[in-house]
Amino acid sequence: MTSPATGVLRERIRGTVITREDAAYDEARKVYNGMIDRRPLFVVRPADVEDVRAAVNFARDNGLDLAVRGGAHSVPGFGTVDDGLVIDLSGMRAVEVDPKQRTATAQGGATWGDFNDATHEFGLATPGGIISTTGVAGLTLGGGIGYLNRAYGLSCDNLLSAQVVTADGGLVTASEREHPDLYWALRGGGGNFGVVVSFEFAVHPVAEIYGGPMFFELDKAADLLRFHQEFMMDAPEQFGGFPAFQIAPPLPFIPEERHGEPFALYVPCWAGPIEEGEAALKPLRDLAPTVAELVGPMPYPALNSAFDALLPPGLQHYWKANFVTELTEDAIAAHVEHGPKLPAVNSTMHIYAINGACHRVGPQDTAFAYRDANFATNIAGMWPDPADNEAGKAWVREYYDATAPHSESGGYVNFMAGDDQDRIRENYRGNYDRLVQVKRAYDPDNLFHLNQNIKP
């Protein structure tokens, strides 16, 4: 792209335009996954919605590949692109809360940490993720799985409206009343339909939760997974959480001589009355003694950010995922075989419960189709050294190959790797053809194709 074109772009943008000639370029092109190393022509940091529209128009008119970055957590690196234009929304992070109406509105660059800080002031929350540095936009557009799902549904189930910059540079509001087809597609369909610059959510009375990490000996892993399968089928909906495999990090509540060892982990989150928390966790405590734990009442944002330090920007990431209806004995055996072989302290496997309130939404009511699945499994390979990439990827693939036969054919789009494009139709099941129709209406030329792409 010639320098005169750069000048034109800078004239149209009130915010910042960063090119390869700028000192800030190498930092601006980084994304969360250190495995991704791409060199865009432009990184645009919009100051406002009009800047977003100008950037979309510039990319489209100049035939540039367009990447949209919110929290930058996309494991396949969809928030950047070689020789194209990146819209980096990190300067648009405001969150406004209306405690009387129990709603909160977040700009497209807000993280869940931003959101939780704002809503917690009023004792409110909405289902977010597990890491507070995750972007509100990416998580919500893919569905939104986290601690509060069984009580209040997915993040996308709590989306009331969204402001979207479309491929033609227009600005539309999508809700039940306006552009309902787009509103339907945004709730699980990913970043296929435009740049969402604002999200309006319903929020709920969640101030403190009762929970935290509980480390169990590996020989209790199968029992822990059976417990998760059986207990979560009819547990109170305020009970969320997940089992995992985790190498013990060097934290003070874990015996020093056990640091660096793999364990079975459970992270409960009781979002009901705090005084009922200990009783709510009793079935889990009755299962086996813990090696270490950090459990008790805590602000919801504290739990939502508890793993942030373990997962800083710049790690190498490779993930695989499936939805699961039942954790069968064969599935449990596969988890017990492969889970403890974690390649690094940062790596993990989580099995999120997505029943309860998630099941009260029909499979065609939103783009998120797997409303009959009870669990979402994520095999998350993460490690600091690129030299370990092949070994780390092999662990993820072998683990996935062993568990996939006991899972549904599709998985959660937010957990998909870059080599999972052939699973798009399976991930959306019967909703795929309708998503194609919405794509044709709002992005017929597939400008927004750097995602788990639904081709028009």
N, C-alpha and C positions, 0 to 999 in steps of 0.2 A: 504494500500500500504506500503510495507516494506521500511525501511530506505535505503537499498542498491538501490532500485529503485529511491528513492529521489536523491541519489547521482548521478545516471545515468542521471536523468533529469537535474540536476544542471550542469553537465559536458557539456551538449548539448546546454545550454542556456547562451548567453552572457549577457542577461538582468537579471532580478530578479525572483527567485522562492521563493514563500512564502508558508509555511506549518503551520499546527496547532501549531507547537512548537515555531513559531517565534513571537516576540513581536508585529510585525506589522500585525498579522493575522486578528484580529477583525476589524481593520480599512480596511484592504484590501478586506475583504469579503462583505463589505457593498455595497448596490446599492441604487439608488435614492428613490425607494419606501420603506419606513420604515416598511411596512407590511411584507416584504420579509426577512426571517431570515434563511439563508442556510449556510451549513458548507462544502465547498469544501475541497478536499484533497490538492489541489495545486492551487495557483493563480500565473500564469506566466505573468510577465510584459515584453514583448519582447523589445529588443533594436532595432531590425531590422526585415526584412522579413524572413531571414534565421531562426531566433528564432521562428517566427510564424510557419514555416514549421516543425521545430523540435518539437514544442508543439503539432501540429496536429498529427504528426507521433506517438508521445509518447502516446497520448490519444487513438488513434486507435489501436495501437499494444498491449496496456494494457487493452483494453476493458472498458475504462473509458468514462462516460458521459462527453460531451464537451460543455461548454458554451462559447460564444464569447461576449465580452463586449466592446462597443465603448464609448458612452456617459453615459451608465448605466441607461438611462431613461426608459427602458422597464417596463411598468406597471406590467405585469405578472412576472417580475423578471427573464427574460430569460438570463440575463447577469451573472447568478450565478447558482450553482447546488450543491446538497448534494452529498458528497463522489465522486466527479468527479474533472475535471480540468477546470479552468477558464483561458481563454486567455484574459487578460486585456490590451487593446491597448492604454491606457491613456498616455503611454510614447511616442507614435508615433503620433504627432499632427501637424507636419509641414504643412504649406500651401505655395505654390509657385504660383505667378501670372505672366502671360505673357500678359501685357496690349496691345501689338500690335496685337496678335492673339485673344485677348479677351477670354482667357482660364485661369482656375485656377485648380491646382492639390492639393488635400488634402489627407493626410495620414488617415488611418482607425480609428485612435483615436481622430481626430480633432472634436471640437465642432463647432457649427455655430458661436459662439463668436470668435473663432480662425479664422474661414473662413472670417467672416465679417470684422474683424480688418485688415486682409491682403488685401482683395479686395477693401475696402473703401479707402485705401491710393491712389488708382488709380481711384476713383469715379465709381467703378464697384460693381455689386452684382449679385447673382443668387437666385432664390426662395429658401428660407429656412423655418424654422418653426416660432413659436411664442415666444419660450423661447431660449435664446442664449446658455444655457448650454446643450441643446439637442445635441446628437451626429450627425454628418454629415452622418455617415454610416447607422444607423438605420432608420433615417428619409427618406433618399433617397431610400433605398432598399424597403421600404414599399410604396413609391410613392412620398411623400414630399409635404405637404399642408402648406401654410403660406400666408403672406401678398401679395406676388407678383405673385400669380398663374394666375390671370386673364390677366396680362400683358405678362408673360413669360412662362406660363405652370407650371407643377409640377417640383419638384427637379429632378425626374428621367427623365423628358423630356429634361433636360439640361445636362444629363450625356453623355459624349462623349466616354469615355472608362473607364475600371476598371481593376486593377490587382487583381487577385483572387488566394488564396491558396486553392486548392481543397482537397477533402477527401483523395486522394492518396499522398498528400504532394507536388504535383506539383504546379507550378506557371504559370498561363496563363493570357494573356491579352484578355479581352472581349470588342469588339467594333463592328461596322457595318461590318468590314472587317475580323476580327478574332473572332472565336467562336461566331458567331452571335446569335446562339440559347441561349447561356449563357447570352449574352448581353441583349437579349429580356427578359429573365427571371429575371435578376437582377433589371429591371426597374418595381418594384412593387411586386416581388415575395418574398420579405423578405430575411432573412438570411439562406435560405434553401440550398444554393448551394456552400458555401465555406466561407472563411474569406476574405473579401475585404480589402486589405491593402492600396489601393490607388484609388482615384476617380478623374477623369478629367472632369471638367464642362465647359460649355459655360457660360460666364458672360456678363452682360449687363450694359449700362450706367445708374446707379442709385446711386446717391451720397446723396442728400437730398430728403426727402419725406415731404408731408404736411399731418398731421393727429395727432392722439392721442386719448386718452379715453374721451368719452362724456357720462355723467351720466344723465339719464332721470328718471322722476317719474314712479313708477310701473304702474300707470294707462295709461301710454303711450306705454306699452310693446307690446300690440297687434298691435297698429299702426306702431311701429318700425319693427315688423316682417313682416307686410304687405308691408311696404316700401322696406324692403330687398328683398322680393319676386318680387315685381314689378320693382323696380329701377335696380336691378342687371341683369335683362334680357337683357337690351340694354344699360347699362351704358358704358361710355368709358372704355376700357380695362385697362387703367392705374389706375382705381378706384378699390381698394381692401378693405378688411376689413370684419367685422363680427358683428352681434348683440350678446348679451350675457346677462346673469343674474349675478349680482355681489354684494356681501355685500361690502359696502364702507369701505376701509381700512383707517387707520388714517394718511392720507396724507394732506399736508398743503393746497392744492387747493380745498379740499372738506370741506364744512362748518363743524366745529367741532361737532355741535349738531346733524349732520346727520351721523357721524361715526358709523359703526355697523349696519346700516339699509340696507336692500336689495334694489337694483335699477335695472332698465333696462339699459344696457350699449351698446354703439356702439363704435367700434374702427375703424375709417376710415383710409385708407392709400392711398393717392394720389401720384402716382409715375411718374406723368407727369411733365411738367414745373411748377416750384414752384410758379411762378406768377399767375398761373391758379388755384392754390389750393383752395383759398377761394371760388371762383366761383364753383369749382367742388363740394364743400361741401354744397352749398346753398340748394339743394333739401332736404338734411338731416336737415339743420337748420330750414327750413320752416316747418318741421314736428311738432316741439314742442320746447319750451325753455329748455335749459339744467339746471340741478341743480348745476353741477360742470363740468369743463372740463380742459384739458391740451392739447390744440390743437394749432398747428402752424408748421412752418418749423423746421425740425430736421434731423440730420443725420440718414440714414436708420438703422445703428446699434443701435441707441438709442431707436427706436421703437421696434426693434427686441429683445431688452433686457429689455423692460419696466416692464415686469411682473416677472423678475427673483427673485426679493426680496420677492415677495409674495409666491414664490414656491421654497423654499430652499430644499436641500436634506434632507431626513428623514421623510417627511410627509407620512401619510397613504394614499394610492391611490387605488381607484376602479373606473373603467370607463366603459361606454357602448357607442356604436356608430352605426349609420346607414347613408347610402347615401339617399338623398332626391331629387326627381325630382321637386316636387312642394310643397311649404308651403301652404297647404289647410287651410280653416277656421277651420276644426276640429283639424288639427295639431297645429295651432296657439292657439286654446283654451286649448289644452293639455299642451303646453309650458307655457301659462299664469297661469295655475293652479299649475303646479309642479315647475317651475323655481324659483319662489320667496321663496321656502321652503329650500333654500341652508343651508346645515348643518354647514358650517364654512366659514370664510372670504376667505379661500383658494379655496373653491369649486366654480365651475362655469359650464356654458353650453355655448358653442360656436356653431354658424352655419356659416361655411366657404363657401364662394362662389367659386365654381370650374368649372365655365363655361369660356367664353372668349377663351384665348389661349389653355386652357386644352381641349376644344372641337375640336380643330383643329388636334388632334391626334386621330387616330381610335381606337376602342375598342380592336382590335387584334394587334395593332402596338407595344404595350408594354404589360406586364403582368397586369398592372392596367386597369381593364376592364370597370369601370363605367364612360365612357366618355360621356354618355348621362345624368348623374346626374348633377344637378345644384348646389347642396349643400352637405356638409358633416357635420353632427351633432355630437358633442362630449359632452356627459354628464360626466363631470370629477369630481368625488367625491374625495376631498382631505381635510385632517384635521390632526392636530398634535397628538391627543391623541388616542392611541389604544383602550381605553375604549369606544370610540365612533364608533368603526368599524361596529357593527351591525346596528346601527341607520343610519350611513352614507351609507352603502351598500343598506339598504332598500330604502333610498331616490333615489339612482341611479336606482335601479331595478324598482321601481314604476314609475319613470319618463320615463324610457325606455319602460316599458310595455304600457304606455299611448301613446307614440309617434310612436312606431314601426309599428302599423297598418297603419300609414299614411306615411310610408317610404318604401324604397326598401328593399329587403330581405337581402342584404349584406351590409357590412360596411367597413370602412378603417382599414386595418390590424394593423396599428400603434396605433389605439385607442382601440383595442380589449383587453378584460380581459382574465385572465387565464382560465376561464370557458367558453370561446367562441370557443373552438376547433371544436365543431360540426358545426360551420358556415363557415369553410374554403372553401368548394366548392361554397357556395353562394357568398362569398367575391370575388371570381375570375370568377364566371359565366362561360362563354364559354371558358375561357382560362385555366381552371383547368386541363383538360386532357393533354394539351400541356405542362403545368408545370410539370406534373408527368413524362412525357417523358424526359424532361431536367433533372429532379431530378435523374432519372434512369441512365442517361448518366454520371453525374458528382458526384453523391453521392448515389450509388445503395444500400449501407447498412445503409443509414440514419444516418450517423455520426452526421450531423448537424440537430438534431431533436428538440433542445430546441429553439423553435420559434412557430409561427403559422404554424404548420408543414404540409408540403405537402409530404405525404408518397409515397415512390417509389413503 
